[in-house]
Amino acid sequence: MNLVSRNRWLIVTAIHYLTLFVFSQVNTYLSPLGIYILITGMLLSFSSLALSHTQGALSLIPIAFYLDSRSPLPFGTSLIILIGLHYLTVGFRHQFRRESGGISLAVSLIANLAIHILYTLFAIVYLGSEGLNSLKIGLNLLCTSLVITFLNPYYISLIIGILGLFGIKIAQEQRQAR
């Protein structure tokens, strides 16, 4: 079990990929309405608050590359955004209790807002502002925030439960590798 515990980021990454796959399908069905659900803040929240900084970063790097492959922005944009927000959250997390669902939800919503803003700014710089519609961006942010507010507690519980199946007790492990 020590090998699994050291590589728990692989399990978390697999769960994140499955979640992104499900939401890619949801977004396919919502696309005629002009709605896009971006749940990256929820993924970042778990990786940054529950895992050590190294394990959290390792779980987000493949996700960032996946997002980069689906984005018209320059390759590495998602990596810079996710890892930057991850280490920003890690820098402040010593003030938070890991077990608090409210903190996780707040970090998810704030990270998602930051991701929306940063993607919009990168899109303006690299693609121009002709195709950007602030009403549509605001609607997507509102829909995304509602989905994250509803699903975040269940998602965190699901990941902790799956890690528990592998014998990994997140609440008993140290956040930082010392």
Secondary structure, DSSP 8 states (H G I E B T S, - for coil): -HHHHHTHHHHHHHHHHHHHHHHHHHHHHHGGGT-----HHHHHHHHHHHS-HHHHHHHHHHHHHHHHHT-SS-TTHHHHHHHHHHHHHHHHGGGS-TT-HHHHHHHHHHHHHHHHHHHHHHHHHHH-STT--HHHHHHHHHHHHHHHHHHHHHHHHHHHHHHHHTT--GGGS-SS--
